[in-house]
Amino acid sequence: MTKMPIRAILSAALLAASSAQAVTISLDPASTTTVAGSNFSLNVLADFSSTEIITGSVEFSFDSSLLGYTDFSWNSDFKTLFPYTELIIESSEVVSIGFGALSGFGTGDGHTIGTISFDALAPGSTSVAMATSSLHGDYEDSSYNVVNASFNDASVDLSAVPVPAAVWLFGSGLIGLAGIARRRSA
């Protein structure tokens, strides 16, 4: 008779330890349009669902012929017990952040990790893709279990720099003045 409660407790403990909790990291806005030659930023948002995360990482990859990395700024509310927040520029196309020993972050969604900024270099369409960083490691919960992470990338449309309407207006005005000057001299 005493074997049944022990088996039930062990089964429940194993089931709880092996349940797959998820972390979702998203870029906001998920889709953006900007003009080549300008600068834009994307917020990095975290949804920790019901899992208390203590460490994690994000690797951002992008097309360096269209986008140039300019800055990553940590959200001031994104607190760690130890000052472990790290940024590594791996190449012109890959930027990696890592963080650990989260303090006061708890569970739930809507946590802003920080903001990544880019220069729009040329017209085209591309994406800013994310993955778990191989340099910084996996997401772990408070029991040091690896937690699966999913990533919602952002798409970026870059348009050519438009010729200002004032240039066209100025050009047509010059042509008109040249025509008037010809008539007067004839």
N, CA, C and O of each residue as an XYZ file, in Angstrom:
744
protein
N       0.801     -1.192      0.000
C       0.000      0.000      0.000
C       0.845      1.257      0.000
O       0.424      2.271     -0.558
N       1.996      1.230      0.592
C       2.823      2.432      0.642
C       3.534      2.698     -0.683
O       4.052      3.793     -0.899
N       3.564      1.699     -1.574
C       4.222      1.898     -2.865
C       3.419      2.841     -3.759
O       4.011      3.586     -4.540
N       2.130      2.829     -3.670
C       1.294      3.660     -4.537
C       1.523      5.156     -4.320
O       1.714      5.865     -5.307
N       1.518      5.684     -3.083
C       1.779      7.114     -2.904
C       3.193      7.507     -3.352
O       3.384      8.592     -3.902
N       4.172      6.647     -3.124
C       5.535      6.961     -3.541
C       5.617      7.016     -5.060
O       6.251      7.916     -5.611
N       4.985      6.066     -5.746
C       4.978      6.065     -7.218
C       4.263      7.307     -7.753
O       4.718      7.923     -8.717
N       3.169      7.662     -7.139
C       2.431      8.841     -7.590
C       3.265     10.109     -7.408
O       3.293     10.974     -8.283
N       3.933     10.208     -6.278
C       4.771     11.382     -6.022
C       5.943     11.430     -6.998
O       6.252     12.490     -7.543
N       6.595     10.295     -7.221
C       7.713     10.247     -8.168
C       7.257     10.563     -9.588
O       7.936     11.294    -10.309
N       6.124     10.024     -9.989
C       5.594     10.298    -11.332
C       5.278     11.779    -11.503
O       5.594     12.369    -12.536
N       4.664     12.369    -10.505
C       4.333     13.793    -10.577
C       5.601     14.642    -10.624
O       5.665     15.627    -11.359
N       6.606     14.264     -9.843
C       7.863     15.011     -9.832
C       8.574     14.908    -11.178
O       9.091     15.906    -11.680
N       8.606     13.726    -11.763
C       9.236     13.547    -13.074
C       8.485     14.302    -14.157
O       9.095     14.911    -15.035
N       7.170     14.260    -14.094
C       6.362     14.966    -15.080
C       6.581     16.475    -14.979
O       6.689     17.155    -16.000
N       6.644     16.988    -13.784
C       6.861     18.424    -13.591
C       8.256     18.829    -14.043
O       8.431     19.906    -14.612
N       9.246     17.986    -13.800
C      10.618     18.305    -14.187
C      10.818     18.238    -15.689
O      11.670     18.943    -16.229
N      10.053     17.404    -16.370
C      10.270     17.230    -17.803
C       9.308     18.036    -18.663
O       9.370     17.963    -19.890
N       8.421     18.802    -18.038
C       7.480     19.568    -18.854
C       8.228     20.653    -19.616
O       9.080     21.343    -19.057
N       7.909     20.794    -20.868
C       8.602     21.738    -21.737
C       7.993     23.125    -21.581
O       6.895     23.396    -22.067
N       8.710     23.977    -20.911
C       8.295     25.365    -20.799
C       8.908     26.115    -21.967
O       9.958     25.720    -22.475
N       8.287     27.157    -22.383
C       8.780     27.867    -23.556
C       9.079     29.320    -23.248
O       8.465     29.943    -22.382
N      10.030     29.828    -23.978
C      10.377     31.238    -23.963
C      10.190     31.728    -25.392
O      10.615     31.060    -26.334
N       9.567     32.874    -25.563
C       9.421     33.453    -26.894
C      10.065     34.834    -26.891
O       9.753     35.684    -26.057
N      10.966     35.036    -27.842
C      11.625     36.325    -28.010
C      11.139     36.908    -29.335
O      11.179     36.236    -30.365
N      10.683     38.155    -29.304
C      10.124     38.801    -30.497
C      10.772     40.156    -30.727
O      11.294     40.786    -29.808
N      10.721     40.583    -31.979
C      11.146     41.935    -32.331
C       9.910     42.775    -32.602
O       8.964     42.319    -33.244
N       9.926     44.014    -32.103
C       8.787     44.907    -32.268
C       9.265     46.235    -32.841
O      10.123     46.880    -32.238
N       8.743     46.660    -33.974
C       7.656     46.051    -34.728
C       8.135     44.835    -35.517
O       9.312     44.722    -35.861
N       7.203     43.933    -35.794
C       7.526     42.710    -36.531
C       7.797     42.993    -38.000
O       8.463     42.207    -38.675
N       7.292     44.095    -38.487
C       7.513     44.503    -39.872
C       7.680     46.016    -39.894
O       6.894     46.749    -39.294
N       8.708     46.469    -40.591
C       8.947     47.907    -40.656
C       9.386     48.303    -42.062
O      10.022     47.526    -42.774
N       9.039     49.505    -42.436
C       9.449     50.075    -43.720
C      10.191     51.365    -43.428
O       9.728     52.198    -42.648
N      11.338     51.523    -44.056
C      12.129     52.729    -43.845
C      12.842     53.093    -45.140
O      12.787     52.350    -46.120
N      13.499     54.221    -45.138
C      14.181     54.737    -46.321
C      15.679     54.482    -46.183
O      16.252     54.681    -45.112
N      16.306     54.044    -47.266
C      17.753     53.850    -47.262
C      18.430     55.157    -46.863
O      18.064     56.232    -47.338
N      19.419     55.047    -45.989
C      20.103     56.234    -45.483
C      19.612     56.671    -44.119
O      20.198     57.564    -43.508
N      18.547     56.056    -43.631
C      18.009     56.429    -42.318
C      18.406     55.387    -41.275
O      19.002     54.360    -41.601
N      18.070     55.664    -40.025
C      18.339     54.774    -38.905
C      17.002     54.315    -38.337
O      16.047     55.090    -38.299
N      16.927     53.059    -37.894
C      15.701     52.570    -37.257
C      16.062     51.620    -36.124
O      17.179     51.107    -36.060
N      15.104     51.393    -35.232
C      15.322     50.548    -34.056
C      14.213     49.525    -33.920
O      13.083     49.749    -34.353
N      14.556     48.390    -33.308
C      13.599     47.331    -33.002
C      13.719     46.994    -31.520
O      14.828     46.819    -31.014
N      12.590     46.903    -30.820
C      12.593     46.478    -29.421
C      12.664     44.962    -29.359
O      12.023     44.271    -30.151
N      13.443     44.446    -28.417
C      13.569     43.010    -28.203
C      12.696     42.664    -26.999
O      12.993     43.060    -25.872
N      11.604     41.911    -27.251
C      10.623     41.588    -26.215
C      10.728     40.128    -25.816
O      11.029     39.273    -26.648
N      10.479     39.840    -24.540
C      10.532     38.471    -24.030
C       9.196     38.081    -23.423
O       8.571     38.863    -22.708
N       8.769     36.862    -23.716
C       7.602     36.249    -23.083
C       8.110     35.004    -22.375
O       8.434     34.005    -23.017
N       8.177     35.066    -21.057
C       8.687     33.951    -20.276
C       7.580     33.009    -19.821
O       7.837     32.097    -19.036
N       6.349     33.213    -20.300
C       5.196     32.370    -19.947
C       5.166     32.107    -18.462
O       5.139     33.044    -17.663
N       5.170     30.843    -18.081
C       5.099     30.510    -16.655
C       6.450     30.055    -16.127
O       6.533     29.485    -15.039
N       7.497     30.300    -16.883
C       8.824     29.843    -16.496
C       9.658     31.015    -16.003
O       9.753     32.038    -16.681
N      10.260     30.875    -14.834
C      11.163     31.906    -14.352
C      12.541     31.638    -14.942
O      13.208     30.670    -14.576
N      12.953     32.493    -15.845
C      14.212     32.331    -16.559
C      15.329     33.016    -15.781
O      15.155     34.125    -15.276
N      16.487     32.341    -15.688
C      17.614     32.971    -15.001
C      18.749     33.338    -15.953
O      19.605     34.150    -15.602
N      18.770     32.757    -17.145
C      19.817     33.083    -18.100
C      19.325     32.830    -19.519
O      18.431     32.013    -19.737
N      19.912     33.532    -20.477
C      19.519     33.347    -21.867
C      20.405     34.143    -22.800
O      21.334     34.826    -22.369
N      20.102     34.046    -24.090
C      20.905     34.748    -25.086
C      20.115     34.916    -26.374
O      19.150     34.193    -26.623
N      20.532     35.866    -27.179
C      19.929     36.077    -28.497
C      21.053     36.409    -29.471
O      21.926     37.228    -29.184
N      21.009     35.757    -30.621
C      21.927     36.081    -31.708
C      21.107     36.700    -32.826
O      20.155     36.087    -33.309
N      21.463     37.901    -33.241
C      20.774     38.603    -34.320
C      21.606     38.453    -35.583
O      22.810     38.710    -35.569
N      20.972     38.037    -36.675
C      21.684     37.979    -37.952
C      20.896     38.766    -38.992
O      19.667     38.817    -38.955
N      21.634     39.384    -39.928
C      21.018     40.287    -40.901
C      21.934     40.403    -42.110
O      23.101     40.015    -42.056
N      21.398     40.937    -43.197
C      22.138     41.130    -44.444
C      22.936     42.431    -44.340
O      22.358     43.518    -44.333
N      24.266     42.316    -44.259
C      25.095     43.506    -44.052
C      25.192     44.396    -45.290
O      25.709     45.510    -45.201
N      24.706     43.929    -46.443
C      24.681     44.817    -47.610
C      23.478     45.766    -47.548
O      23.448     46.783    -48.240
N      22.482     45.423    -46.710
C      21.288     46.259    -46.572
C      21.197     46.947    -45.214
O      20.658     48.049    -45.111
N      21.721     46.301    -44.173
C      21.622     46.838    -42.813
C      23.000     46.918    -42.175
O      23.833     46.031    -42.357
N      23.228     47.980    -41.432
C      24.454     48.128    -40.662
C      24.108     48.276    -39.190
O      23.371     49.187    -38.813
N      24.637     47.384    -38.352
C      24.389     47.457    -36.910
C      24.998     48.742    -36.362
O      26.137     49.083    -36.682
N      24.220     49.464    -35.522
C      24.749     50.683    -34.903
C      24.803     50.615    -33.378
O      25.735     51.148    -32.777
N      23.813     49.964    -32.730
C      23.793     50.017    -31.270
C      22.829     48.983    -30.698
O      21.842     48.619    -31.338
N      23.125     48.515    -29.489
C      22.161     47.771    -28.679
C      22.150     48.429    -27.317
O      23.201     48.580    -26.694
N      20.971     48.826    -26.841
C      20.872     49.420    -25.508
C      19.973     48.542    -24.646
O      18.855     48.204    -25.034
N      20.479     48.181    -23.476
C      19.723     47.360    -22.533
C      18.617     48.197    -21.914
O      18.824     49.377    -21.629
N      17.460     47.614    -21.702
C      16.367     48.267    -20.995
C      16.796     48.441    -19.537
O      17.281     47.491    -18.922
N      16.628     49.620    -18.985
C      17.059     49.873    -17.606
C      16.271     49.050    -16.589
O      16.748     48.847    -15.473
N      15.074     48.569    -16.946
C      14.295     47.724    -16.039
C      14.705     46.257    -16.118
O      14.239     45.441    -15.323
N      15.566     45.917    -17.060
C      16.037     44.544    -17.228
C      17.195     44.343    -16.260
O      18.347     44.636    -16.581
N      16.873     43.840    -15.068
C      17.842     43.764    -13.977
C      18.420     42.357    -13.832
O      17.742     41.355    -14.056
N      19.691     42.320    -13.451
C      20.343     41.053    -13.144
C      20.920     41.137    -11.736
O      21.264     42.220    -11.261
N      21.025     39.975    -11.065
C      21.614     39.939     -9.725
C      23.086     40.317     -9.783
O      23.590     41.053     -8.935
N      23.759     39.804    -10.791
C      25.160     40.131    -11.031
C      25.180     40.938    -12.324
O      24.307     40.754    -13.173
N      26.127     41.802    -12.489
C      26.134     42.580    -13.728
C      26.562     41.725    -14.920
O      27.631     41.931    -15.496
N      25.715     40.766    -15.278
C      26.034     39.924    -16.428
C      25.100     40.234    -17.583
O      24.058     39.601    -17.753
N      25.482     41.190    -18.344
C      24.862     41.448    -19.635
C      26.034     41.676    -20.567
O      26.928     42.468    -20.270
N      26.031     40.987    -21.683
C      27.177     41.051    -22.578
C      26.710     41.217    -24.014
O      25.685     40.666    -24.415
N      27.465     41.975    -24.773
C      27.206     42.189    -26.192
C      28.481     41.853    -26.945
O      29.557     42.343    -26.601
N      28.367     41.019    -27.969
C      29.517     40.669    -28.799
C      29.136     40.887    -30.253
O      28.126     40.364    -30.724
N      29.946     41.658    -30.960
C      29.760     41.821    -32.399
C      30.593     40.723    -33.045
O      31.815     40.830    -33.140
N      29.912     39.655    -33.492
C      30.612     38.496    -34.030
C      31.157     38.758    -35.429
O      32.246     38.295    -35.767
N      30.415     39.488    -36.234
C      30.832     39.831    -37.597
C      29.968     40.998    -38.058
O      29.165     41.527    -37.289
N      30.136     41.398    -39.320
C      29.313     42.497    -39.831
C      27.863     42.071    -40.010
O      26.999     42.909    -40.268
N      27.587     40.759    -39.874
C      26.226     40.245    -40.067
C      25.634     39.585    -38.826
O      24.479     39.160    -38.854
N      26.397     39.489    -37.738
C      25.912     38.784    -36.545
C      26.295     39.559    -35.287
O      27.461     39.893    -35.074
N      25.282     39.839    -34.453
C      25.475     40.472    -33.153
C      24.829     39.561    -32.119
O      23.724     39.064    -32.336
N      25.508     39.337    -30.998
C      25.026     38.398    -29.989
C      24.954     39.077    -28.625
O      25.870     39.802    -28.238
N      23.849     38.836    -27.890
C      23.742     39.324    -26.511
C      23.529     38.129    -25.587
O      22.928     37.128    -25.975
N      24.029     38.249    -24.367
C      23.819     37.223    -23.352
C      23.480     37.892    -22.040
O      23.912     39.015    -21.782
N      22.710     37.211    -21.207
C      22.327     37.773    -19.919
C      22.132     36.637    -18.937
O      21.816     35.512    -19.326
N      22.324     36.941    -17.646
C      22.167     35.908    -16.641
C      21.835     36.470    -15.285
O      21.932     37.674    -15.048
N      21.437     35.573    -14.389
C      21.088     35.908    -13.016
C      20.045     37.014    -12.969
O      20.247     38.050    -12.336
N      18.932     36.782    -13.645
C      17.872     37.787    -13.690
C      17.304     38.035    -12.304
O      17.158     37.113    -11.502
N      16.990     39.271    -12.040
C      16.471     39.670    -10.742
C      15.181     40.448    -10.927
O      15.159     41.448    -11.645
N      14.116     40.008    -10.294
C      12.872     40.751    -10.321
C      12.152     40.699    -11.648
O      11.258     41.508    -11.897
N      12.521     39.764    -12.507
C      11.880     39.681    -13.813
C      10.720     38.714    -13.791
O       9.690     38.953    -14.423
N      10.883     37.622    -13.066
C       9.773     36.686    -12.894
C       9.278     36.085    -14.181
O      10.055     35.797    -15.091
N       7.968     35.897    -14.252
C       7.354     35.238    -15.392
C       6.439     36.211    -16.113
O       6.251     37.352    -15.690
N       5.880     35.734    -17.201
C       4.924     36.536    -17.944
C       5.524     37.120    -19.204
O       6.698     36.915    -19.511
N       4.682     37.862    -19.938
C       5.163     38.421    -21.195
C       5.309     39.934    -21.088
O       4.998     40.530    -20.058
N       5.776     40.528    -22.143
C       5.889     41.974    -22.191
C       7.166     42.536    -21.616
O       7.269     43.747    -21.427
N       8.146     41.692    -21.332
C       9.421     42.183    -20.822
C      10.260     42.709    -21.983
O      10.477     41.989    -22.957
N      10.722     43.922    -21.898
C      11.606     44.471    -22.923
C      13.045     44.265    -22.477
O      13.477     44.808    -21.461
N      13.780     43.474    -23.251
C      15.186     43.221    -22.940
C      16.020     44.439    -23.313
O      16.883     44.871    -22.548
N      15.757     44.984    -24.483
C      16.515     46.140    -24.942
C      16.080     46.548    -26.335
O      15.045     46.106    -26.832
N      16.881     47.395    -26.957
C      16.585     47.921    -28.288
C      17.828     47.797    -29.156
O      18.919     48.206    -28.757
N      17.652     47.226    -30.354
C      18.747     47.110    -31.317
C      18.491     48.096    -32.449
O      17.366     48.225    -32.932
N      19.552     48.794    -32.867
C      19.418     49.841    -33.888
C      20.297     49.535    -35.092
O      21.377     48.956    -34.972
N      19.801     49.942    -36.257
C      20.491     49.698    -37.522
C      20.469     50.947    -38.387
O      19.605     51.810    -38.237
N      21.445     51.028    -39.303
C      21.400     51.973    -40.411
C      20.851     51.227    -41.611
O      21.256     50.095    -41.876
N      19.929     51.847    -42.342
C      19.414     51.284    -43.593
C      20.381     51.716    -44.690
O      20.482     52.904    -44.995
N      21.099     50.753    -45.287
C      22.186     51.086    -46.202
C      21.773     51.203    -47.660
O      22.294     52.052    -48.384
N      20.843     50.362    -48.101
C      20.470     50.331    -49.520
C      19.035     49.842    -49.650
O      18.515     49.204    -48.735
N      18.386     50.136    -50.779
C      17.016     49.644    -50.989
C      16.983     48.119    -51.097
O      17.919     47.507    -51.610
N      15.903     47.514    -50.613
C      15.726     46.065    -50.688
C      14.840     45.572    -49.568
O      14.303     46.358    -48.788
N      14.694     44.258    -49.498
C      13.913     43.618    -48.433
C      14.790     42.592    -47.743
O      15.531     41.855    -48.394
N      14.703     42.548    -46.433
C      15.515     41.612    -45.665
C      14.807     41.311    -44.350
O      13.690     41.774    -44.118
N      15.450     40.546    -43.509
C      14.900     40.280    -42.181
C      16.014     40.381    -41.150
O      17.196     40.253    -41.467
N      15.609     40.610    -39.923
C      16.510     40.502    -38.784
C      16.088     39.212    -38.101
O      15.037     39.149    -37.464
N      16.923     38.176    -38.240
C      16.603     36.853    -37.706
C      17.265     36.676    -36.342
O      18.296     37.283    -36.054
N      16.653     35.835    -35.510
C      17.185     35.586    -34.170
C      17.300     34.093    -33.921
O      16.581     33.290    -34.516
N      18.219     33.734    -33.029
C      18.406     32.355    -32.583
C      19.086     32.409    -31.217
O      19.535     33.471    -30.783
N      19.161     31.269    -30.545
C      19.929     31.191    -29.309
C      21.400     31.321    -29.674
O      21.866     30.664    -30.604
N      22.126     32.148    -28.963
C      23.530     32.400    -29.269
C      24.397     31.211    -28.887
O      24.303     30.693    -27.775
N      25.236     30.785    -29.817
C      26.164     29.695    -29.514
C      27.279     30.180    -28.587
O      27.906     29.366    -27.909
N      27.535     31.476    -28.546
C      28.569     32.018    -27.658
C      28.106     32.115    -26.215
O      28.896     31.909    -25.294
N      26.829     32.427    -26.011
C      26.326     32.668    -24.661
C      25.541     31.505    -24.069
O      25.468     31.387    -22.846
N      24.959     30.651    -24.885
C      24.289     29.471    -24.360
C      22.783     29.549    -24.285
O      22.161     30.532    -24.687
N      22.214     28.471    -23.754
C      20.772     28.245    -23.724
C      20.068     29.078    -22.659
O      20.692     29.704    -21.802
N      18.735     29.058    -22.752
C      17.882     29.606    -21.703
C      17.766     28.548    -20.622
O      17.621     27.361    -20.915
N      17.831     28.983    -19.367
C      17.701     28.054    -18.245
C      16.702     28.611    -17.246
O      16.595     29.821    -17.049
N      15.963     27.680    -16.613
C      15.017     28.094    -15.578
C      15.715     28.117    -14.222
O      16.918     27.868    -14.139
N      14.970     28.414    -13.165
C      15.562     28.553    -11.834
C      16.097     27.244    -11.270
O      16.817     27.250    -10.272
N      15.749     26.108    -11.905
C      16.311     24.816    -11.499
C      17.457     24.403    -12.418
O      17.919     23.264    -12.357
N      17.913     25.311    -13.260
C      19.005     25.101    -14.217
C      18.670     24.088    -15.298
O      19.565     23.452    -15.854
N      17.379     23.934    -15.601
C      16.958     23.095    -16.719
C      16.961     23.947    -17.982
O      16.580     25.117    -17.954
N      17.394     23.347    -19.093
C      17.371     24.052    -20.373
C      15.925     24.228    -20.809
O      15.136     23.284    -20.755
N      15.580     25.425    -21.238
C      14.224     25.769    -21.652
C      14.243     26.072    -23.149
O      15.112     26.790    -23.643
N      13.267     25.509    -23.858
C      13.173     25.755    -25.299
C      12.816     27.209    -25.568
O      12.005     27.807    -24.860
N      13.430     27.760    -26.593
C      13.147     29.145    -26.977
C      12.676     29.186    -28.422
O      13.180     28.458    -29.277
N      11.699     30.054    -28.680
C      11.276     30.303    -30.059
C      11.461     31.791    -30.329
O      11.426     32.615    -29.416
N      11.657     32.113    -31.594
C      11.990     33.481    -31.967
C      11.074     33.970    -33.074
O      10.834     33.260    -34.051
N      10.562     35.185    -32.921
C       9.747     35.847    -33.945
C      10.586     36.966    -34.550
O      10.788     38.015    -33.939
N      11.072     36.717    -35.770
C      11.954     37.651    -36.458
C      11.187     38.877    -36.953
O       9.963     38.939    -36.841
N      11.906     39.835    -37.492
C      11.291     41.044    -38.057
C      11.664     41.161    -39.529
O      12.791     40.857    -39.921
N      10.709     41.601    -40.336
C      10.992     41.868    -41.746
C      11.183     43.373    -41.924
O      10.525     44.184    -41.272
N      12.099     43.719    -42.823
C      12.438     45.124    -43.043
C      12.411     45.399    -44.542
O      13.096     44.729    -45.315
N      11.619     46.387    -44.949
C      11.580     46.847    -46.335
C      12.259     48.208    -46.396
O      11.898     49.137    -45.675
N      13.248     48.301    -47.272
C      14.019     49.530    -47.408
C      13.756     50.124    -48.782
O      14.031     49.488    -49.800
N      13.228     51.333    -48.814
C      12.935     51.981    -50.097
C      14.054     52.958    -50.448
O      14.816     53.396    -49.585
N      14.133     53.286    -51.733
C      15.130     54.250    -52.194
C      14.787     55.629    -51.654
O      13.632     55.920    -51.344
N      15.788     56.457    -51.548
C      15.566     57.822    -51.079
C      14.752     58.558    -52.138
O      15.203     58.678    -53.277
N      13.568     59.052    -51.793
C      12.744     59.737    -52.792
C      13.325     61.109    -53.143
O      13.875     61.811    -52.294
N      13.183     61.463    -54.414
C      13.597     62.805    -54.832
C      12.531     63.762    -54.313
O      11.349     63.593    -54.614
N      12.926     64.737    -53.558
C      11.929     65.641    -52.987
C      11.126     66.361    -54.069
O      11.654     66.714    -55.124
N       9.865     66.565    -53.790
C       8.978     67.250    -54.732
C       9.467     68.663    -55.008
O       9.230     69.200    -56.090
N      10.140     69.264    -54.053
C      10.638     70.623    -54.244
C      11.659     70.681    -55.376
O      11.727     71.680    -56.091
N      12.461     69.614    -55.552
C      13.442     69.585    -56.636
C      12.725     69.609    -57.974
O      13.111     70.351    -58.877
N      11.670     68.791    -58.106
C      10.902     68.778    -59.358
C      10.237     70.132    -59.603
O      10.225     70.629    -60.729
N       9.699     70.709    -58.570
C       9.056     72.016    -58.693
C      10.078     73.086    -59.079
O       9.803     73.934    -59.929
N      11.236     73.045    -58.462
C      12.298     73.994    -58.777
C      12.750     73.830    -60.226
O      12.950     74.818    -60.931
N      12.910     72.580    -60.669
C      13.324     72.312    -62.050
C      12.310     72.820    -63.061
O      12.682     73.439    -64.058
N      11.033     72.565    -62.811
C      10.007     73.045    -63.750
C       9.930     74.567    -63.733
O       9.633     75.169    -64.765
N      10.182     75.199    -62.612
C      10.218     76.662    -62.522
C      11.367     77.239    -63.336
O      11.199     78.249    -64.020
N      12.538     76.600    -63.267
C      13.682     77.052    -64.061
C      13.406     76.935    -65.554
O      13.754     77.827    -66.327
N      12.782     75.835    -65.958
C      12.434     75.649    -67.372
C      11.455     76.739    -67.806
O      11.592     77.296    -68.895
N      10.486     77.039    -66.977
C       9.519     78.100    -67.280
C      10.195     79.454    -67.407
O       9.885     80.212    -68.326
N      11.116     79.770    -66.498
C      11.845     81.042    -66.563
C      12.732     81.108    -67.800
O      12.861     82.168    -68.412
N      13.338     79.996    -68.172
C      14.173     79.960    -69.381
C      13.315     80.220    -70.612
O      13.748     80.919    -71.528
N      12.102     79.666    -70.647
C      11.187     79.894    -71.770
C      10.771     81.351    -71.864
O      10.697     81.904    -72.961
N      10.498     81.979    -70.730
C      10.110     83.399    -70.713
C      11.284     84.259    -71.174
O      11.090     85.215    -71.926
N      12.486     83.935    -70.738
C      13.672     84.697    -71.136
C      13.901     84.592    -72.633
O      14.306     85.575    -73.254
N      13.657     83.436    -73.233
C      13.805     83.262    -74.681
C      12.815     84.130    -75.442
O      13.169     84.770    -76.432
N      11.584     84.148    -74.976
C      10.546     84.941    -75.658
C      10.893     86.426    -75.624
O      10.668     87.140    -76.601
N      11.429     86.885    -74.525
C      11.780     88.305    -74.401
C      12.951     88.669    -75.310
O      12.979     89.756    -75.889
N      13.898     87.776    -75.432
C      15.067     88.085    -76.255
C      14.779     87.927    -77.745
O      15.541     88.441    -78.564
N      13.718     87.241    -78.121
C      13.395     87.028    -79.537
C      12.605     88.119    -80.144
O      12.272     88.055    -81.328
